[in-house]
Amino acid sequence: MRIRELTPRALNERLRGEGIGLRWGPFVSQIRIELPELTEPIHRLYADFSLCEEQFRDFRITIRHRGGRAQRAEFVLDNCYALPLFPRAIALGMLEWGLNWCVYNNIHSYLLIHAAVAARDDRAILLTGPPGSGKSTLCAALVGRGWRLLSDELAVIDPRTLDIWPLARPICLKEEAIDLIRENVPAAVFGPAIHGTAKGTIAHMRPPAESVERSNRPARATWIVLPRYDPGFRTGLEPVSSARGMLSLADNAFNYHLLGETAFDALSELVGQCRIARLYNSSLTDALRELEVLTTDAFRPPPQ
Amino acid sequence: MRNPAIDPLIESLVRPHSMAELSLKEWDALLPRARATLLLPRLAKLAERYGLIDGVPEVVHRHLITGIELAREQERSLKWELQRLERTLAALNCPVLLLKGAAYVATGLPMADGRLVSDIDIMIPPEALGRAESELLRAGWQFSKMDDYDRRYYLEWMHELPPLRHRQRQTLLDVHHAILPRTSRLRPDISLLWAAAQPLPGARFLTLSPADMLLHCAAHLFQDGDLHWRLRDLFDLHQMMDEFGRQSDFWPVLFTRAKMLDLERPLYYASRYCRRILATEIPAEAASKLERLAPSATARMGMDCVIPQTLIPPEGGPGVSSQGAALFLYMRSHWLRMPPPLLAAHLARKTFKRMREIRQTG
């Protein structure tokens, strides 16, 4: 049964009771939420996810109220590890952030890279870079143009096969990017604006139903883009060598050092199969045009 | 066949073959408990050694692979960190003893396989402490943030420098000059430990002799600290009894050392709970000798009530542990290491501090 088929009231009861079983790509989590104000946003953002009744859950999450009148809440994994308390008003943001935290803190069978990933015909583009480089915004815009969403935050790479696994969870947009995507992707559905997070005001964009449906299907890395955002830039692509591309991926990996040689081998092979470019970006429309060039045959890779 | 009455976490540690028979539902309950007790890498390495890794369901497989990767990285980084330390401390020209996890890994003992080591523990002679401090600070180690009270607590009453953290590598280091606090009721004679210490082949470091290593682990678990979900440490003891016990003279030497070092009581508890929880095999002669070290029936019953449920997270999922048992053991560990007036002052101070924190955050 899909979440959209439940009434918000029924969803609320489940969230507060046993919790709901939610599959996102390769992972299954049991999610219990004691804050009723999260029911409506979850109902909206996760509308196309199916409730699952798996016997094995990777993560058991509880979000609950703490601290009396102070309006704080906490995120608890396995009924055992609690993240530091946070203001209750940003709980939805912490749910999304916390689910990613569960992965990069507990899963090292995959190489995990801080990157936004979208795919066309199972060929994936990885947008990687530090926070503020515009990867989520570009990812949301690509998804708005029909690309399949894998993740706005984590590239989950099987080091043996180099398959990239989707998570297909909501895309987190910050500050001006929220209105920019609202304008550019009129069909996008958003969760509530959340003020006062570490990243300022954020809002989540619902993943398209097709992306959720195909979240059991991995994609192959084909393009790697290192975006940089600055209003002063003239938007354009600049070819990047495999070696530099590999260093950027390693820099943005969560567990490169932990996996050691496995990660090195996987990344060297991965960059070998990709076109890599830096994207100087000051305008979303121009940037999308550049990415169109990159992802069609018009782009000439540099001599290696 | 697996006995359904036995806790699958315990069963998997003691008879790794049983992992092949776990159902998905059992894995679902087991993995969070393995994570909570820091035993996931240990279980994963056991599964690997017994050739079970590829037989487990795919969804479980990736968690075991995670455990193996954690174990591999841990061993690699720990060995490297020990090399760095060896260089830093060479200038001291004094013996340096590796303790606990770092010693297990450096000596390649079976307990090392997949054992997470959260901090490196070393012991140096008390007179070298000042020089060690300055060498370490110069090499990039820093004291973790603490207030004046905490710093004084460490320096005056504990048996170590305040914990150090490396500025770049974030490794944690505890430098001890004794194995139990100065104020503790048990007073093992440190010079005896130094006299029996053994050189580590190919390194400047020393490690404790097998008997002393076991006694130190027992003292640390049952005398010194917080027992909360420390099943891992009990399993260390189990593996030591198993491994060292192959030497025919191990148990007699162990009893002699326990008496000399004033650590008979921790040895009693170590063997009692190893046998009760992990079914550790102890030779009959040693077992009957152990009974003579028993405390009063009341003390034993008290411990029997709280120890198992504190060491092991409940089978229904880790959950919030039984607060009463945890508080009892916390008080007990302080009781054992501080004279009562000092203890009262310390706990009052801590309670006051905690209440202030709650008021601020709450």
Interface residues (C-beta under 8 A of the other chain):
Chain A: P26 V28 E54 Q55 F56 R57 D58 R60 G67 G68 A70 R72 D78 N79 C80 Y81 L85 N106 I107 H108 S109 Y110 N255 H257 L258 L259 G260 T262
Chain B: S23 L24 K25 W27 D28 P32 R35 A36 P57 V59 V60 H61 R62 H63 I65 T66 E69 L70 R72 E73 R76 P313 G317 P318 G319 V320 T361 G362
